[in-house]
Amino acid sequence: MPDTMTTGPEFSEEDIAIAGEYVLGLLPDADRRAFESRLSEEPALRRLVVDWDEEFVALADSVAAETPPDRVRKKVEARLFDEPKRGGRPWFSVLVGAAVGLMLAIIFVAAVPLEPPSPLPQPTHHAEIVAEDNSLHIDAVMNGETGDLELTRLAGTAPVGRSLELWIIAESQPNPISLGVLAEDEPTTHLIVASGHRSLLPGGTLAITDEPPGGSPSGLPTGTVLATGAIAPVPTQG
């Protein structure tokens, strides 16, 4: 268990376990979307995800990959996905389940085809988030009804040791609202805008700031505004 889970903000055992499952990619699609909606609003929860990620990376470094017999794969999959859910999540079962999931991810990374990501629903709005000197350029498309938001980084990266965090600025809100942190190693990031914030998209402005790893710890921008872009409706066809 990462040290910050005991020294940082108090989380329920359920939240800690779900964060670990999210990092391992074990959450069902509906649960994953619900968890990502919380990530856009809870900076402390984003730190918890970062802590789990670092913990699993350190564990994976000591494991040599090999291909097990097919019967082993079936037993592991049955243990992970077919076992009936119980009421509580005792720490022993949480850690065992996380370890088994990590081993499955390592062993079958080359053998089990990954499901393609779900296509983004028809976009209703679009924004070009661009720095004044064009050093950072991010294309954003979103669906105002489902909250799906896809960001494609066309140019630029986060400063070393920092994260790029996305904010929405709306006239009706006194402060910018975080929508999430951009992926560091992938050009595309998929976020879910919380239902209470989707009405802010029309007429709003998206901004990217330079924040500590994992995002602003305060829930408000703390770093430099690197790029901004006005949100505009996507013209309907027909």
C-alpha positions in Angstrom: 0.0 0.0 0.0 1.5 3.4 -1.0 2.6 5.4 2.0 0.5 8.5 1.1 -2.6 6.4 1.5 -1.9 6.4 5.3 -0.3 9.8 5.6 -2.4 11.8 3.1 -6.2 12.5 3.0 -8.4 9.9 4.6 -9.9 7.6 2.0 -12.3 4.8 2.5 -11.1 1.2 1.8 -13.5 1.2 -1.1 -11.9 4.3 -2.7 -8.4 2.9 -2.2 -9.3 -0.4 -3.7 -11.2 1.1 -6.7 -8.3 3.5 -7.4 -6.0 0.4 -7.6 -8.4 -1.4 -9.9 -8.6 1.7 -12.1 -4.9 1.8 -12.5 -4.8 -1.9 -13.4 -7.6 -1.4 -16.0 -9.9 -3.8 -14.2 -13.0 -1.6 -13.7 -16.1 -2.3 -15.9 -16.7 0.5 -18.3 -19.6 2.1 -16.3 -17.6 2.0 -13.1 -14.5 3.5 -14.9 -16.6 6.4 -16.3 -18.1 7.1 -12.9 -14.6 7.1 -11.3 -13.2 9.4 -14.0 -16.0 11.8 -13.3 -14.8 12.0 -9.7 -11.2 12.4 -10.8 -12.2 15.6 -12.6 -13.4 17.1 -9.3 -11.2 15.6 -6.6 -7.5 16.5 -6.8 -6.8 14.2 -3.8 -8.3 11.3 -5.6 -6.0 12.0 -8.6 -3.0 11.8 -6.2 -4.2 8.5 -5.0 -4.3 7.2 -8.6 -0.7 8.5 -9.1 0.4 6.7 -5.9 -1.1 3.4 -7.0 0.5 3.8 -10.5 3.9 4.4 -9.0 3.5 1.4 -6.6 2.5 -1.0 -9.4 5.3 0.2 -11.7 7.9 -0.5 -9.0 6.4 -3.9 -8.4 6.3 -4.7 -12.2 10.0 -3.9 -12.5 10.9 -7.0 -10.5 8.7 -9.4 -12.5 10.0 -11.3 -15.5 7.4 -11.8 -18.2 6.6 -15.3 -19.3 3.7 -17.1 -21.1 1.8 -19.5 -18.8 -0.3 -22.5 -19.9 -3.8 -21.7 -21.1 -5.3 -23.4 -18.1 -3.6 -20.9 -15.8 -5.0 -18.0 -17.8 -8.5 -19.4 -17.5 -8.2 -19.9 -13.8 -6.9 -16.3 -13.3 -9.6 -14.8 -15.4 -12.2 -16.8 -13.5 -10.8 -15.5 -10.2 -10.8 -11.9 -11.4 -14.1 -11.7 -13.3 -16.4 -14.6 -12.3 -16.2 -14.6 -8.5 -19.4 -13.2 -6.9 -19.0 -9.8 -5.3 -19.0 -9.7 -1.5 -20.1 -6.9 0.8 -16.7 -5.7 2.1 -13.2 -5.3 0.7 -10.8 -6.6 3.4 -7.2 -5.5 2.8 -6.0 -9.0 2.2 -8.4 -9.7 -0.6 -7.8 -6.2 -2.1 -4.1 -6.7 -2.2 -4.3 -10.2 -3.5 -6.7 -9.2 -6.2 -4.5 -6.3 -7.2 -1.4 -8.5 -7.3 -3.2 -11.1 -9.5 -4.5 -8.4 -11.8 -1.0 -6.9 -12.2 0.5 -10.4 -12.9 -2.2 -10.9 -15.6 -1.4 -7.6 -17.2 2.3 -8.4 -17.3 2.0 -12.0 -18.5 -0.6 -11.5 -21.2 0.4 -8.1 -22.5 1.5 -9.6 -25.8 -0.9 -12.6 -25.9 -4.3 -11.1 -25.1 -5.7 -8.5 -27.6 -7.0 -5.4 -26.0 -10.5 -4.1 -26.7 -10.4 -1.0 -28.9 -11.6 2.1 -27.1 -15.2 3.1 -27.4 -15.7 5.6 -30.1 -16.4 9.2 -29.0 -20.1 10.1 -29.3 -20.9 12.6 -32.0 -19.2 15.9 -30.9 -21.4 18.8 -30.1 -18.6 21.3 -29.3 -15.0 21.9 -30.3 -12.0 24.0 -29.1 -8.5 24.7 -30.3 -6.4 25.2 -27.2 -3.3 27.0 -28.4 -0.4 28.9 -26.8 0.4 32.4 -28.0 3.7 31.2 -29.4 2.2 27.9 -30.7 4.5 25.9 -28.4 1.4 24.0 -27.2 -1.5 23.0 -29.4 -4.4 20.8 -28.2 -7.5 19.9 -30.2 -10.6 19.3 -28.0 -13.9 17.7 -29.1 -16.7 17.0 -26.7 -20.3 15.8 -26.4 -22.3 18.1 -24.1 -24.9 15.4 -23.4 -22.6 12.5 -22.4 -19.8 14.6 -21.1 -17.2 12.7 -23.3 -14.2 15.0 -23.9 -11.3 13.9 -26.1 -8.1 16.0 -26.3 -5.4 15.4 -28.9 -2.1 17.0 -28.2 -0.8 18.2 -31.6 2.3 20.0 -30.3 4.1 20.6 -27.1 4.7 18.6 -23.9 4.5 19.3 -20.1 7.6 20.8 -18.5 9.8 18.2 -16.9 8.4 17.0 -13.6 5.0 18.8 -14.2 1.5 17.9 -15.5 -0.8 19.6 -17.9 -4.2 20.2 -16.3 -7.4 21.2 -18.2 -9.8 23.8 -16.8 -13.1 25.3 -17.9 -13.6 29.0 -17.4 -17.3 30.2 -17.4 -18.8 33.5 -16.6 -21.2 32.0 -14.2 -18.4 30.5 -12.1 -16.1 32.5 -9.8 -13.2 30.2 -10.3 -11.9 27.8 -13.0 -13.1 24.2 -12.7 -10.7 21.3 -13.3 -11.7 18.8 -15.9 -8.7 16.5 -15.4 -5.1 15.9 -16.1 -3.7 15.1 -19.6 -1.9 11.8 -20.2 1.8 12.3 -20.2 2.9 9.5 -22.5 -0.1 9.4 -25.0 -1.1 12.1 -27.4 -4.8 11.5 -26.8 -6.6 11.9 -23.4 -10.2 10.9 -22.9 -12.0 12.6 -20.0 -15.6 12.6 -18.7 -17.1 16.0 -17.8 -19.2 15.7 -14.6 -22.9 16.1 -15.3 -23.1 19.3 -13.2 -20.5 21.0 -15.3 -21.7 20.1 -18.8 -24.0 23.1 -19.0 -20.8 25.3 -18.7 -19.4 24.0 -22.0 -21.4 26.3 -24.4 -19.7 29.7 -24.4 -17.0 28.6 -22.0 -13.2 28.7 -22.4 -10.8 25.8 -21.9 -7.4 26.5 -20.4 -4.2 24.4 -19.8 -2.0 25.1 -16.8 1.3 23.8 -15.7 0.7 21.9 -12.4 2.5 19.6 -10.0 2.5 15.9 -11.0 -1.0 14.5 -10.9 -2.6 18.0 -10.9 -3.2 20.9 -8.7 -3.4 19.9 -5.0 -5.8 22.7 -4.1 -8.4 22.3 -6.8 -7.5 25.7 -8.2 -4.9 26.6 -10.8 -1.5 27.1 -9.2 0.8 27.2 -12.2 1.2 29.2 -15.4 -1.6 29.3 -18.0 0.1 27.8 -21.0 -2.8 27.8 -23.6 -6.5 28.8 -23.9 -9.2 28.2 -26.4 -12.9 29.2 -26.7 -15.5 26.5 -27.0 -17.6 26.7 -30.1 -20.6 24.5 -31.3 -19.9 22.0 -34.0 -22.0 22.8 -37.1 -24.8 20.3 -37.6 -24.8 18.5 -40.9 -27.9 18.2 -43.1 
